Amino acid sequence: MLKGAKMPRKSNHRNEYSCCIEMNQNGKYCVRIHAKFARRGWVLPVYFLVSKLDRAVRKLEQALQFLQREEERLWFWGVDRSDDPNVSAEMLRESGLHLDRRAEFPRRNERLMVPPERQVPGFMLEPMRRSLAESVESSSR
């Protein structure tokens, strides 16, 4: 190898999704997702409300797939074109998500890390689903 030539490196950059499910005062499940996108180094906190735990878990999978798939568009309209932040909020609303403006995120959460532009594999979601469901059940007792 030539002196000074660099070996190609694998990227360790992964999008990180911290997720939690809480019960609100109205008896609905509030699913919060704190998405950290590695490629551009930005964070998008979102949430959605549902009335049943099984629906919360199913919609969580859909939300993670949406965030992973639409990272570029969300960044473009939410960060790069920040003169109108409502555009990204509208994109989120179309998928059933809302911007989470709360400053603190619960310490008890589940994390999932996925390379950018890859679909979130189902086998990675199963342990997260189980753990989140158990955390909700134990907190409601």
Summary of the structure (lengths in Angstrom):
residues: 141
radius of gyration: 17.0
end to end distance: 63.0
largest distance: 66.0
contacts: 380
relative contact order: 0.21
helix: 38%
strand: 24%
